Amino acid sequence: MIRKVSNIMVRDFTVVDVLNGVRFIKELALKKDIDNFLVAENNEIVGIITKKQLIAAHPNRIAADVMLNNFVCVSIDTSIWKVKEIFNKNDIDISLVKNGENIEGFITEEILNVELGKHIDLLTGLYKSDYIFYKAIELVENNREMSLIFIDVNKFGYINKEYGHVCGDMILKDIADLLKEFTAPDLHVCRFGGDEFIVLTPYYIDKSEIKAREILKAVNEYEFVNRIPVTISAGIAGKTDFMNKDTDINSVILKLVNTASLASTKAKKDKKGLFVVCDENIDQIA
């Protein structure tokens, strides 16, 4: 489900020696059309030379003079989202990739951003569901409380037919902007698909319900394009203390998403706007 470094890393890399001259490496770069080199000393990787270092380097220097020696290594199984966090934290644009103790390749910020761009919804600018699954798994692995607010636009099919898809798209974008406005740094929001959105919270249902009611109120009071009346329904599912050695984390997250989705549908049918599912009956509704 979640893309890993192994899916996008560069496996075909060129190694140069620490004593190789910059002039030689530049010629090699032109000949083989290579932007990045790994630098070895006594058969051990000790640095990286990127295109940036190579361009700025004097041709009479050697690899040891221009290489980056404070590089970061990530595991081949690391998720692309985690690598993004590592890049941001360490202010780097390239990392080596290891499989156990062996270096399998490298990943650059450019490659990573191209991949992450596939997970951004072009209409709303929100991440797609893959990001929410990553952040949810992170909470589960840290044994944190968690709730999902599943949001669904009421009668959106009718809105598209009555007012046109352009207006429908504008409404979805406005709702996404409202969600961004109400999303604190510890909350995460995505466009799940169509007219559906998810807000992931790192706390239990009581606080999530307060946030959901704020969002419902904001949408109800917002003046959408052509004064089209727009309302939403929301379902909340939350669970605590669900980690043990046999826990399948992906199954836990999928169950929570499914439960919150069903709760949203129930809220829409009952015309209550909000339906909440807590620990004790999550297995009954999912």
ZALUM-248032 format. One record per residue (C-alpha): y, x, z. Coordinates in steps of 0.02 Angstrom, whole numbers, plus 50000, padded with zeros to 5 digits. Example, Ala and Ser with C-alpha at 12.3 -4.5 7.8 and 13.67 -1.06 7.14 Angstrom:
residues 2
497755061550390;499475068450357;
This chain:
residues 286
500005000050000;501285012950055;501545027249933;501195044649998;501765062049953;500115064849863;500615051449737;502205059949678;502135078449726;502205092649598;500495100949598;500795113449458;501885126849538;502275145049499;502215158849630;503265174649621;503205189949732;504575193849859;504935209949764;505115201849594;506865203649523;508005188749499;508235193449316;506345192249290;506265175449381;507715168449278;506845173449118;505245165449181;506195149549222;506885148549045;505235152748964;504195140149063;505595127549096;505355128949285;506665124349415;505765129349576;504705144149627;503655147849780;503855165549847;502365175149916;502125190950017;500365197650038;499665181349966;500605170850095;501995158750047;503575164550136;504965155750042;505595144549903;506835147949764;507645132449690;508695130849534;510255130949644;509835147749722;509295154949556;510905150449465;511995157849602;510965173849623;511475190649548;510175196349421;509995213149508;509395205449672;507585202249717;506705186149768;506755190649953;508655191049946;508915173549876;507425163249935;507475149650066;506395155350210;506725141050331;505785128550225;504905113050291;503095108150258;502435090350257;500665084050253;499945077450091;499655060750180;501475058650234;502295042650172;503765043950054;504855035050182;504445047950315;504845062050195;506545054150162;506885054250349;506325072550360;507475077350215;508955068650296;508625075750469;508445093750407;509735092550268;508525099250137;508145094749958;506395102249939;504835103450045;503125111350027;501625099950038;500075105050135;498295098850136;497675105850300;498195124150295;498265125150106;499865122650006;499515109749871;501255108749793;503015103449831;504165088449827;506015088149788;507375075949839;507625071449657;505795066549635;505835057149800;507405047349757;506675042149589;505155035249679;506175026749816;507265018949682;505745008949626;505735000749797;507534994549790;507854976849731;509134978349590;509944961449622;510254962749809;510194981449841;508934978349981;507304987649997;505734978649943;504304974650062;503524992050059;504924998750171;504684984850299;502824988450309;503205006850341;504445003050482;503264990050556;501805002250558;502945014850642;503315002250781;501464998050801;500965016350811;502255018950948;501605003551040;503304995051028;503684976551034;503964968950863;504454952650782;504674947350602;505954934450546;505384926950381;506814918350288;506624906050145;508024897450048;507834878550051;507644869649883;508024885549787;507054879349635;508194864149629;509734875349644;509174885649494;508834870049389;510424860849441;511674875149440;510824888549335;509964905049371;511594914849370;512234904649518;510534906249599;510624925249584;512374925249658;511754915149806;510314927249838;511524941849832;512704933249954;511274929650074;510724947850062;512504953250104;512514941650254;510864948950314;511564966550297;513064961150400;511964954350539;510754968950535;511034981650674;510424999650654;508794995450743;508424980850626;507754982050449;507904969350310;507054967550140;506934955449997;505114950350008;505094941449842;505994927349751;507064918249878;506164925850028;506824939050147;506124947750301;507054954750450;506034966650558;506574968150739;505974980650871;505954967751010;505054952051059;505314934051005;506694929051128;507954941451059;507344938650881;507634920050899;509444923150949;509684933950794;508834921050683;509974907250745;511494918250710;510884920750531;510524902150507;512274897950569;513094911050459;512224904450302;512634886350345;514484890550367;514644902050215;515534895550059;514394899749914;514834899849729;515464882849665;515324876549844;513454874249819;512684868349984;511424881450039;510294881550192;508844892350244;507294890550350;506614904350461;504964907750544;504714920650681;503084929050728;502954942150863;501604951150959;501464964151097;500064975051165;499034974051007;498534992250993;496814998851034;495675011750957;494914998950838;496554991650779;496804990650591;498694992650583;498854985950406;497904970250455;499054967650604;500614968750497;499904957550361;499434944550490;501184944750564;501984942850391;500804928650347;501104920050513;503004921450499;502904914950321;501874899750375;503094896850518;504534896850393;503614883950286;503344873050440;505184874350485;505624868850308;504424853950312;505014848550484;506834851450434;507114860750597;507774876650519;506784887850636;504994888750696;504354901650819;502594908150842;502194918450997;500744929351052;499564916151115;499484905750955;499734918750819;497874919150781;497824900150765;499174898650633;498814914350529;
